């Protein structure tokens, strides 16, 4: 990762004087003016001017005045215009503002500046503005287009607080449940190779996959079950039975509306055990509100990190090894609830 040097115009007079002397020493030792300039974070022309003055009259002849235009003098956007653009980036999506982009990219911000102020900027210049404003490029958090904001608001402000109150009154334990799958050829990391050559990864035969259903609590409890076929009502009931056998009190289970979860046989099975188990449905198309999603992400990051497995048995073994470690790491499980989207469920 390259180190970013501060703009020399922001440095004090004392620091600038030290830079001048070090620049001269570097040239005396045989470095080129361009090399010295690159090392010290100044322009080659500045080093050349320092060296010429020194060669003509010694250290006393070095120019002490500040050269170059004042910091910020060449910026096309005024402070008020910059604040306006930042407010839009913070509060609106490109789609909200009629910008043809799914995310705020440099090109999208360029288009926004053109639309708002009729100012044309190069994409690279927009990138400098974003960097100066404290914006960095990130992998986007996925958000369903059809998600109902009102349903999510109702969940956060009304439904879940009511679940918490009932759990406290009835001595119930709240678990968050979800399913995921791990493929043998999944590897999220990047690999290095020589310039112009691709990074190559040898992968096993396709369709080697294992699935898991798990449930976690904000106290750090974990329950899980692996399976090879698609989730159905019978498998889900098996997991529910294991969950109840591993607990002594009542369980409130929060989960999404997967078809297998809503089958009539599941509803009948739960109704027969209503003194021990109740199911609660998350808002539709809002997986980011399920804490168990972040366990799934952690699992996929780690399970194949040491190399790709050869068969389903090895995939299952790695999943189980990861999950069994979690059984002894309640603090790590609780950390999943610290994601901004599920902090509302972190408890005290």
ZADO-131519 format. One line per 8 residues: number of its first residue (from 1); their letters; for each residue x, y, z of C-alpha. Coordinates in Angstrom, 3 decimals, always signed. Layout:
BEGIN
NUM) A) X,Y,Z ~ ...
This chain:
BEGIN
1) XXXXXXXX) +0.000,+0.000,+0.000 ~ +1.525,+3.322,-1.090 ~ +2.147,+5.964,+1.571 ~ +0.381,+9.255,+0.875 ~ +2.525,+12.313,+1.655 ~ +0.948,+15.574,+2.853 ~ +0.884,+18.539,+0.496 ~ +4.133,+20.488,+1.042
9) XXXXXXXX) +2.115,+23.711,+1.116 ~ +0.661,+22.547,+4.419 ~ +4.061,+22.184,+6.085 ~ +5.540,+24.706,+8.503 ~ +8.483,+26.959,+7.556 ~ +10.783,+24.895,+9.800 ~ +9.819,+21.626,+8.122 ~ +10.211,+23.163,+4.664
17) XXXXXXXX) +13.723,+24.369,+5.562 ~ +14.625,+20.822,+6.627 ~ +13.247,+19.491,+3.337 ~ +15.412,+21.915,+1.358 ~ +18.574,+20.771,+3.129 ~ +17.710,+17.105,+2.676 ~ +16.991,+17.703,-1.011 ~ +20.409,+19.285,-1.482
25) XXXXXXXX) +22.099,+16.447,+0.385 ~ +20.320,+13.903,-1.803 ~ +21.481,+15.574,-5.006 ~ +25.032,+15.768,-3.621 ~ +24.940,+12.016,-2.998 ~ +24.111,+11.411,-6.641 ~ +20.321,+11.100,-6.626 ~ +18.492,+12.705,-9.515
33) XXXXXXXX) +16.296,+15.720,-8.894 ~ +13.259,+13.644,-9.880 ~ +14.157,+10.934,-7.337 ~ +14.618,+13.501,-4.563 ~ +11.344,+15.200,-5.451 ~ +9.464,+11.908,-5.424 ~ +10.938,+10.949,-2.049 ~ +10.187,+14.291,-0.366
41) XXXXXXXX) +6.783,+14.864,-1.941 ~ +7.610,+18.066,-3.819 ~ +7.827,+18.858,-7.536 ~ +10.987,+18.254,-9.574 ~ +10.952,+21.926,-10.566 ~ +11.102,+22.906,-6.886 ~ +14.161,+20.709,-6.276 ~ +15.783,+22.123,-9.421
49) XXXXXXXX) +15.192,+25.686,-8.189 ~ +16.677,+24.858,-4.781 ~ +19.747,+23.232,-6.324 ~ +20.365,+26.083,-8.773 ~ +20.195,+28.659,-5.976 ~ +22.524,+26.582,-3.799 ~ +25.020,+26.091,-6.650 ~ +25.076,+29.842,-7.307
57) XXXXXXXX) +25.286,+31.172,-3.745 ~ +25.344,+28.411,-1.146 ~ +22.805,+27.714,+1.592 ~ +22.202,+31.412,+2.215 ~ +20.975,+31.814,-1.363 ~ +18.167,+29.256,-0.935 ~ +14.743,+30.806,-1.614 ~ +12.649,+30.956,+1.576
65) XXXXXXXX) +9.444,+32.216,+0.027 ~ +6.650,+29.754,-0.622 ~ +6.121,+28.947,-4.290 ~ +3.144,+27.508,-6.065 ~ -0.455,+28.545,-5.882 ~ -2.113,+28.682,-2.443 ~ -3.657,+25.429,-1.245 ~ -7.165,+25.108,-2.654
73) XXXXXXXX) -6.865,+28.065,-5.026 ~ -7.245,+25.885,-8.119 ~ -10.330,+24.017,-7.010 ~ -13.340,+24.291,-9.269 ~ -15.888,+23.741,-6.513 ~ -16.468,+26.358,-3.843 ~ -16.791,+25.308,-0.197 ~ -20.579,+25.703,-0.331
81) XXXXXXXX) -20.811,+23.670,-3.537 ~ -18.651,+20.933,-2.021 ~ -20.893,+20.804,+1.074 ~ -23.958,+20.511,-1.150 ~ -22.479,+17.587,-3.082 ~ -21.428,+15.815,+0.135 ~ -24.933,+16.211,+1.553 ~ -26.401,+14.585,-1.558
89) XXXXXXXX) -23.895,+11.709,-1.413 ~ -24.735,+11.086,+2.243 ~ -28.499,+11.282,+1.922 ~ -29.408,+10.122,-1.581 ~ -28.659,+7.280,-3.968 ~ -27.787,+7.918,-7.628 ~ -31.183,+6.525,-8.619 ~ -32.920,+9.009,-6.301
97) XXXXXXXX) -31.286,+11.859,-8.207 ~ -31.714,+10.476,-11.712 ~ -28.041,+9.526,-12.121 ~ -27.530,+6.381,-14.221 ~ -25.468,+4.353,-11.762 ~ -26.267,+1.773,-9.039 ~ -23.563,+3.229,-6.743 ~ -21.775,+6.508,-6.115
105) XXXXXXXX) -18.765,+5.939,-8.373 ~ -16.374,+8.684,-9.491 ~ -18.214,+8.881,-12.814 ~ -21.576,+9.154,-11.041 ~ -20.291,+11.968,-8.792 ~ -18.902,+13.708,-11.898 ~ -22.349,+13.520,-13.484 ~ -23.929,+14.864,-10.286
113) XXXXXXXX) -21.552,+17.861,-10.194 ~ -22.270,+18.569,-13.868 ~ -26.024,+18.433,-13.245 ~ -25.994,+20.527,-10.073 ~ -23.495,+23.234,-11.071 ~ -22.787,+22.820,-14.792 ~ -19.117,+22.228,-13.935 ~ -17.202,+19.666,-15.989
121) XXXXXXXX) -14.540,+17.716,-14.044 ~ -12.298,+14.849,-15.056 ~ -13.012,+11.535,-13.305 ~ -9.521,+11.637,-11.758 ~ -10.227,+15.102,-10.329 ~ -13.490,+13.847,-8.860 ~ -11.503,+11.054,-7.212 ~ -9.229,+13.643,-5.601
129) XXXXXXXX) -12.239,+15.523,-4.274 ~ -13.718,+12.317,-2.829 ~ -10.416,+11.446,-1.180 ~ -10.131,+14.953,+0.291 ~ -13.684,+14.727,+1.625 ~ -12.957,+11.430,+3.368 ~ -14.828,+9.080,+1.003 ~ -13.248,+5.718,+0.188
137) XXXXXXXX) -14.262,+2.975,-2.250 ~ -15.903,+0.011,-0.517 ~ -17.529,-3.267,-1.427 ~ -21.227,-2.322,-1.447 ~ -23.657,-3.614,+1.127 ~ -26.393,-5.355,-0.857 ~ -29.860,-3.927,-0.360 ~ -32.954,-5.393,-1.987
145) XXXXXXXX) -34.600,-2.998,-4.448 ~ -38.101,-4.189,-3.463 ~ -37.526,-3.899,+0.276 ~ -40.323,-2.000,+2.006 ~ -38.803,+0.768,+4.182 ~ -41.984,+1.033,+6.221 ~ -41.948,-2.697,+6.981 ~ -38.313,-2.424,+8.102
153) XXXXXXXX) -39.108,+0.632,+10.235 ~ -42.021,-1.220,+11.842 ~ -39.723,-4.161,+12.605 ~ -37.014,-2.011,+14.176 ~ -39.258,+0.312,+16.150 ~ -42.272,-1.835,+17.071 ~ -42.112,-5.543,+16.284 ~ -38.672,-6.483,+17.565
161) XXXXXXXX) -38.885,-4.364,+20.757 ~ -42.162,-6.180,+21.514 ~ -40.451,-9.549,+20.966 ~ -37.689,-8.505,+23.378 ~ -40.202,-7.465,+26.032 ~ -42.118,-10.732,+25.741 ~ -38.897,-12.754,+25.887 ~ -37.915,-11.001,+29.112
169) XXXXXXXX) -41.367,-11.540,+30.629 ~ -41.604,-15.226,+29.637 ~ -37.965,-16.188,+30.142 ~ -37.601,-17.053,+26.450 ~ -34.314,-17.097,+24.562 ~ -34.192,-15.313,+21.181 ~ -32.359,-17.079,+18.355 ~ -31.711,-15.859,+14.822
177) XXXXXXXX) -31.832,-18.533,+12.124 ~ -30.670,-18.785,+8.522 ~ -29.415,-21.232,+5.887 ~ -26.330,-21.022,+3.694 ~ -24.342,-23.150,+1.270 ~ -20.594,-23.556,+0.795 ~ -19.142,-24.704,-2.531 ~ -15.783,-26.452,-2.804
185) XXXXXXXX) -14.551,-24.014,-5.454 ~ -15.404,-20.845,-3.498 ~ -12.392,-18.796,-2.425 ~ -12.927,-15.093,-1.671 ~ -9.266,-14.057,-1.480 ~ -7.121,-12.532,-4.218 ~ -3.780,-13.910,-5.349 ~ -0.624,-12.208,-6.589
193) XXXXXXXX) +1.087,-12.962,-9.894 ~ +3.525,-11.219,-12.200 ~ +2.257,-8.253,-14.190 ~ +0.482,-9.412,-17.308 ~ -0.051,-12.923,-15.951 ~ -3.301,-14.100,-14.316 ~ -3.474,-15.558,-10.823 ~ -4.527,-19.186,-11.369
201) XXXXXXXX) -6.400,-21.356,-8.881 ~ -6.855,-25.107,-9.379 ~ -10.461,-25.940,-8.501 ~ -12.161,-29.303,-7.848 ~ -15.041,-30.734,-9.836 ~ -18.085,-28.422,-9.925 ~ -21.260,-28.948,-7.900 ~ -19.419,-30.055,-4.753
209) XXXXXXXX) -21.505,-28.227,-2.198 ~ -22.719,-28.603,+1.376 ~ -25.440,-26.646,+3.171 ~ -25.967,-25.543,+6.731 ~ -28.770,-24.198,+8.874 ~ -27.746,-22.392,+12.034 ~ -29.158,-20.284,+14.815 ~ -27.368,-17.843,+17.127
217) XXXXXXXX) -28.296,-15.713,+20.102 ~ -26.905,-12.376,+21.228 ~ -25.636,-14.183,+24.331 ~ -23.200,-16.082,+22.092 ~ -25.073,-19.386,+21.787 ~ -24.768,-21.394,+18.541 ~ -26.767,-24.296,+17.102 ~ -26.194,-25.772,+13.642
225) XXXXXXXX) -26.911,-28.692,+11.329 ~ -25.312,-29.557,+7.962 ~ -27.187,-31.190,+5.083 ~ -26.526,-31.948,+1.421 ~ -29.927,-31.533,-0.248 ~ -32.221,-28.530,-0.521 ~ -33.938,-27.354,+2.651 ~ -37.489,-28.651,+2.995
233) XXXXXXXX) -40.105,-28.826,+5.721 ~ -38.928,-32.228,+7.008 ~ -35.308,-31.069,+7.370 ~ -36.415,-27.844,+9.018 ~ -38.483,-29.762,+11.573 ~ -35.463,-31.949,+12.332 ~ -33.436,-28.823,+13.079 ~ -36.210,-27.347,+15.217
241) XXXXXXXX) -36.353,-30.549,+17.237 ~ -32.613,-30.461,+17.849 ~ -32.839,-26.808,+18.830 ~ -35.499,-27.527,+21.451 ~ -33.601,-30.514,+22.822 ~ -30.543,-28.304,+23.337 ~ -32.467,-25.719,+25.362 ~ -34.525,-25.929,+28.518
249) XXXXXXXX) -36.792,-22.911,+28.214 ~ -38.895,-21.316,+25.534 ~ -37.329,-20.286,+22.223 ~ -38.301,-17.324,+20.059 ~ -36.857,-18.061,+16.601 ~ -36.432,-15.192,+14.135 ~ -36.023,-16.141,+10.476 ~ -36.924,-15.272,+6.891
257) XXXXXXXX) -39.890,-16.510,+4.872 ~ -38.194,-19.352,+3.020 ~ -40.891,-21.632,+1.588 ~ -39.743,-24.525,+3.762 ~ -40.250,-22.388,+6.877 ~ -43.889,-21.662,+6.055 ~ -45.095,-25.123,+5.074 ~ -48.280,-26.358,+6.755
265) XXXXXXXX) -46.493,-29.291,+8.390 ~ -44.036,-26.860,+10.003 ~ -46.883,-24.689,+11.225 ~ -48.635,-27.723,+12.720 ~ -45.435,-28.980,+14.367 ~ -44.738,-25.592,+15.959 ~ -48.369,-25.166,+17.059 ~ -48.153,-28.455,+18.953
273) XXXXXXXX) -45.191,-27.036,+20.875 ~ -46.298,-23.452,+21.349 ~ -45.281,-23.567,+25.006 ~ -41.661,-24.119,+23.853 ~ -41.324,-22.458,+20.461 ~ -42.587,-19.468,+18.487 ~ -41.481,-18.315,+15.031 ~ -41.161,-14.654,+14.064
281) XXXXXXXX) -40.691,-13.394,+10.513 ~ -38.140,-10.793,+9.484 ~ -39.185,-8.026,+7.085 ~ -39.312,-9.269,+3.514 ~ -36.143,-8.886,+1.452 ~ -34.160,-7.645,+4.445 ~ -31.465,-10.298,+5.060 ~ -29.115,-7.640,+6.435
289) XXXXXXXX) -31.358,-7.460,+9.524 ~ -30.587,-11.090,+10.400 ~ -27.508,-11.481,+12.616 ~ -27.004,-15.044,+11.375 ~ -26.174,-13.619,+7.922 ~ -22.866,-12.352,+9.333 ~ -21.992,-15.787,+10.674 ~ -22.605,-17.111,+7.153
297) XXXXXXXX) -20.281,-14.507,+5.674 ~ -17.588,-15.382,+8.223 ~ -17.997,-19.083,+7.449 ~ -17.567,-18.545,+3.696 ~ -14.486,-16.394,+4.248 ~ -12.780,-18.970,+6.450 ~ -13.845,-22.474,+5.461 ~ -11.742,-22.721,+2.279
305) XXXXXXXX) -8.965,-20.335,+3.304 ~ -6.380,-23.106,+3.690 ~ -7.065,-24.676,+0.287 ~ -9.972,-26.042,-1.707 ~ -11.548,-29.343,-0.574 ~ -11.811,-32.354,-2.873 ~ -15.263,-33.744,-2.027 ~ -18.496,-33.140,-0.142
313) XXXXXXXX) -17.244,-34.960,+2.926 ~ -14.333,-32.585,+3.228 ~ -16.578,-29.544,+2.750 ~ -18.883,-30.815,+5.502 ~ -15.919,-31.509,+7.768 ~ -14.581,-27.984,+7.341 ~ -17.962,-26.410,+8.016 ~ -18.384,-28.482,+11.161
321) XXXXXXXX) -14.859,-27.688,+12.330 ~ -15.511,-23.980,+11.938 ~ -18.846,-24.175,+13.745 ~ -17.508,-26.293,+16.605 ~ -14.877,-23.647,+17.247 ~ -17.664,-21.086,+17.482 ~ -19.308,-23.149,+20.219 ~ -16.389,-22.148,+22.424
329) XXXXXXXX) -16.154,-18.536,+21.249 ~ -19.282,-16.747,+22.518 ~ -17.560,-13.362,+22.263 ~ -16.978,-13.952,+18.577 ~ -20.613,-14.922,+18.075 ~ -21.709,-11.764,+19.903 ~ -19.529,-9.734,+17.533 ~ -21.879,-10.606,+14.670
337) XXXXXXXX) -24.487,-8.473,+16.411 ~ -22.165,-5.458,+16.247 ~ -22.707,-5.036,+12.517 ~ -24.533,-1.703,+12.051 ~ -27.574,-3.426,+10.518 ~ -28.166,-5.687,+13.532 ~ -26.918,-3.638,+16.453 ~ -30.541,-3.087,+17.374
345) XXXX) -30.572,-6.757,+18.487 ~ -27.229,-6.769,+20.340 ~ -28.854,-6.542,+23.770 ~ -27.113,-5.081,+26.787
